[in-house]
Amino acid sequence: MSVLRRVERSTVHDYHLPMTSAHDAERAARPSGLSRRARLIVAALAVIGGVPFVLFVWIGAVVLVGAGGVPLSAAQVLAWLLSAIVGVVVWPLALRRARHEFERRQSSRAVPTPTPTRADAVARAILVVLGAVAIIALTGPRDIISALADAGATISIGPRENGLLVQLVATILIVIIAAPALILTQRALGRMRADDPRRPRLEERQNWHLAAAVAWVCSLGVGLLVSLAALITM
């Protein structure tokens, strides 16, 4: 009987350990942060508080532009303001979201995502600033928005065809922007073994540049749409 009890205890113990470790691994793999309801509440509060703030800034900017004698209409001031919001707020948030999506797709890897080096962090901060400046410069001027609107009206075929054309142009822009970094990192990865310790860092760098290209093109599209809407409706 004593032998049977020892065997039973050892069997139960061996069976319980994998269950406990699997449960801990499942808990560790759960995404941290705000819940879906909390995110919706934060988004609603941001919209409720953001709209009056934007209106207040817009009115103040119109008054300052009129007092300074700058030849800008209220619609142009609004277009510049919305472009600045897209470049400073929407573009970094879109990059963060895209980066998390790429990391989530690779969360099943045994090797965790490495932390960017200081040089990578500085270079990425510079790219984010340059991306914001480029979005503002491309979506703020009225001439660019008017030219794009005229071109869209000229080549317009139908709603479905226009949507496919926009997707094609966006894909081409993403490929052009991400191609240099992807080519360099892919060549370096091709020369490495699968167990090379430097491989996760290069993969993380590759994912970041691809996420940045996708987020920037999407933010550029949002900036063009809001600027066009501001110029058309006013």
Wavefront OBJ file of the C-alpha trace (Angstrom):
o trace
v 0.000 0.000 0.000
v 2.816 2.433 0.795
v 4.334 1.798 -2.602
v 1.008 2.473 -4.313
v 0.567 5.723 -2.380
v 4.036 6.907 -3.421
v 3.317 6.101 -7.056
v -0.027 7.908 -6.866
v 1.515 11.001 -5.266
v 4.311 11.132 -7.826
v 1.834 10.720 -10.682
v -0.417 13.480 -9.411
v 2.581 15.731 -8.837
v 3.978 15.132 -12.322
v 0.586 15.771 -13.871
v -0.010 18.956 -11.883
v 3.257 20.636 -12.824
v 2.587 20.927 -16.571
v -0.895 22.237 -15.841
v 0.479 24.885 -13.492
v 3.242 25.922 -15.871
v 0.804 26.061 -18.769
v -1.546 28.202 -16.684
v 1.286 30.558 -15.765
v 2.372 30.765 -19.375
v -1.177 31.575 -20.415
v -1.396 34.338 -17.816
v 1.964 35.734 -18.902
v 0.862 35.713 -22.541
v -2.263 37.762 -21.846
v -1.924 41.290 -23.161
v -1.462 43.919 -20.511
v -3.048 47.340 -20.567
v -6.544 48.768 -20.638
v -9.569 46.640 -21.317
v -11.793 47.176 -24.331
v -14.398 49.055 -22.307
v -11.755 51.298 -20.775
v -10.344 52.062 -24.212
v -13.797 53.000 -25.475
v -14.282 55.305 -22.488
v -10.899 56.946 -23.056
v -11.670 57.376 -26.772
v -15.073 58.911 -25.991
v -13.545 61.327 -23.474
v -10.842 62.257 -25.982
v -13.455 63.049 -28.613
v -15.693 64.969 -26.198
v -12.788 67.026 -24.907
v -10.879 67.202 -28.180
v -13.583 68.711 -30.385
v -14.086 71.859 -28.237
v -10.323 72.200 -27.887
v -9.822 72.042 -31.660
v -12.592 74.589 -32.195
v -11.041 76.908 -29.602
v -7.591 76.614 -31.212
v -9.078 77.117 -34.678
v -10.909 80.299 -33.682
v -7.803 81.614 -31.968
v -5.670 80.829 -35.010
v -8.141 82.578 -37.327
v -8.046 85.670 -35.128
v -4.244 85.665 -35.013
v -3.942 85.147 -38.760
v -6.370 87.995 -39.415
v -4.525 90.284 -37.009
v -1.195 89.423 -38.610
v -2.421 90.081 -42.118
v -1.650 86.580 -43.357
v -3.697 85.785 -46.496
v -5.323 82.588 -45.198
v -9.012 81.840 -45.088
v -10.707 80.129 -42.170
v -10.918 76.910 -44.215
v -7.182 76.967 -44.901
v -6.425 77.575 -41.234
v -8.619 74.607 -40.327
v -6.883 72.442 -42.933
v -3.465 73.327 -41.514
v -4.686 72.666 -37.979
v -6.127 69.265 -38.871
v -2.933 68.387 -40.739
v -0.911 69.237 -37.641
v -3.166 67.036 -35.503
v -2.755 64.130 -37.904
v 1.013 64.557 -38.051
v 1.584 65.052 -34.325
v -1.091 62.763 -32.836
v -2.531 60.320 -35.370
v 0.754 59.309 -36.994
v 2.584 58.292 -33.760
v -0.508 56.475 -32.473
v -0.925 54.625 -35.762
v 2.742 53.632 -35.670
v 2.375 52.333 -32.131
v -0.708 50.343 -33.069
v 0.878 48.861 -36.188
v 4.010 47.922 -34.281
v 1.962 46.132 -31.609
v 0.077 44.230 -34.299
v 3.312 42.981 -35.868
v 4.654 42.008 -32.452
v 1.422 40.206 -31.585
v 1.658 38.080 -34.712
v 5.114 36.935 -33.590
v 4.230 36.476 -29.914
v 4.404 32.681 -30.307
v 8.177 32.797 -30.695
v 10.263 31.427 -27.868
v 12.616 34.408 -28.024
v 11.042 37.640 -26.665
v 11.112 40.834 -28.676
v 14.401 42.609 -27.930
v 14.522 46.171 -26.673
v 15.750 48.664 -29.294
v 19.260 49.968 -28.835
v 19.914 53.616 -28.074
v 20.984 54.245 -31.662
v 17.791 52.643 -32.960
v 15.681 54.697 -30.538
v 17.309 57.962 -31.650
v 16.983 57.089 -35.334
v 13.333 56.137 -34.890
v 12.560 59.355 -33.031
v 14.087 61.325 -35.905
v 12.042 59.349 -38.420
v 8.842 60.009 -36.468
v 9.555 63.756 -36.429
v 10.394 63.781 -40.144
v 7.258 61.789 -40.856
v 5.121 64.301 -38.970
v 6.710 67.216 -40.833
v 6.151 65.461 -44.166
v 2.479 64.794 -43.385
v 1.886 68.436 -42.438
v 3.755 69.676 -45.517
v 1.790 67.408 -47.871
v -1.698 67.769 -46.391
v -1.694 71.401 -45.267
v -1.221 73.456 -48.451
v -4.400 74.197 -50.371
v -2.690 73.833 -53.767
v -1.753 70.213 -53.113
v -5.247 69.309 -51.890
v -6.860 71.050 -54.862
v -4.540 69.320 -57.323
v -5.279 65.911 -55.803
v -9.013 66.622 -55.844
v -8.863 67.634 -59.526
v -6.832 64.535 -60.385
v -9.269 62.318 -58.530
v -12.220 63.854 -60.336
v -10.483 63.397 -63.686
v -9.645 59.706 -63.315
v -12.763 58.802 -61.346
v -14.436 55.684 -62.744
v -16.691 54.374 -60.011
v -16.781 53.857 -56.234
v -15.387 50.328 -56.393
v -12.707 51.184 -58.949
v -11.707 54.293 -57.032
v -11.310 52.252 -53.860
v -9.122 49.722 -55.652
v -7.035 52.521 -57.132
v -6.486 54.081 -53.703
v -5.443 50.699 -52.310
v -3.014 50.215 -55.200
v -1.446 53.632 -54.706
v -1.178 53.066 -50.944
v 0.469 49.672 -51.478
v 2.983 51.148 -53.923
v 3.849 53.910 -51.449
v 4.315 51.397 -48.627
v 6.618 49.277 -50.777
v 8.659 52.303 -51.866
v 9.055 53.619 -48.314
v 9.798 50.280 -46.662
v 11.911 48.770 -49.447
v 15.369 50.142 -48.434
v 15.164 48.978 -44.814
v 13.552 45.660 -45.731
v 16.173 44.880 -48.361
v 19.069 45.625 -46.005
v 17.644 43.658 -43.093
v 16.568 40.736 -45.286
v 20.055 40.429 -46.749
v 21.538 40.413 -43.262
v 19.002 37.811 -42.106
v 19.768 35.634 -45.129
v 23.420 35.414 -44.083
v 22.565 34.395 -40.502
v 21.732 31.028 -39.075
v 18.363 30.354 -37.506
v 19.861 30.269 -33.998
v 21.969 33.404 -34.402
v 21.466 35.648 -31.321
v 21.458 38.753 -33.524
v 18.508 37.524 -35.564
v 15.672 38.651 -33.207
v 16.985 42.211 -33.141
v 17.126 42.405 -36.924
v 13.633 40.971 -37.190
v 12.364 43.552 -34.708
v 14.049 46.307 -36.719
v 12.502 44.996 -39.922
v 9.043 44.849 -38.373
v 9.349 48.392 -37.042
v 10.230 49.851 -40.444
v 7.397 47.970 -42.121
v 4.955 49.121 -39.437
v 6.215 52.693 -39.843
v 5.639 52.584 -43.604
v 2.097 51.253 -43.197
v 1.225 53.725 -40.435
v 2.677 56.701 -42.313
v 0.779 55.984 -45.516
v -2.465 55.499 -43.585
v -1.888 58.732 -41.666
v -1.137 60.558 -44.907
v -4.445 59.344 -46.319
v -6.287 60.528 -43.204
v -4.602 63.913 -43.433
v -5.557 64.321 -47.088
v -9.166 63.360 -46.384
v -9.656 65.728 -43.438
v -7.965 68.612 -45.260
v -10.098 68.017 -48.340
v -13.220 67.849 -46.183
v -12.266 71.123 -44.473
v -11.763 72.916 -47.782
v -14.935 71.528 -49.373
v -17.365 72.050 -46.532
v -16.356 75.627 -45.749
l 1 2 3 4 5 6 7 8 9 10 11 12 13 14 15 16 17 18 19 20 21 22 23 24 25 26 27 28 29 30 31 32 33 34 35 36 37 38 39 40 41 42 43 44 45 46 47 48 49 50 51 52 53 54 55 56 57 58 59 60 61 62 63 64 65 66 67 68 69 70 71 72 73 74 75 76 77 78 79 80 81 82 83 84 85 86 87 88 89 90 91 92 93 94 95 96 97 98 99 100 101 102 103 104 105 106 107 108 109 110 111 112 113 114 115 116 117 118 119 120 121 122 123 124 125 126 127 128 129 130 131 132 133 134 135 136 137 138 139 140 141 142 143 144 145 146 147 148 149 150 151 152 153 154 155 156 157 158 159 160 161 162 163 164 165 166 167 168 169 170 171 172 173 174 175 176 177 178 179 180 181 182 183 184 185 186 187 188 189 190 191 192 193 194 195 196 197 198 199 200 201 202 203 204 205 206 207 208 209 210 211 212 213 214 215 216 217 218 219 220 221 222 223 224 225 226 227 228 229 230 231 232 233 234
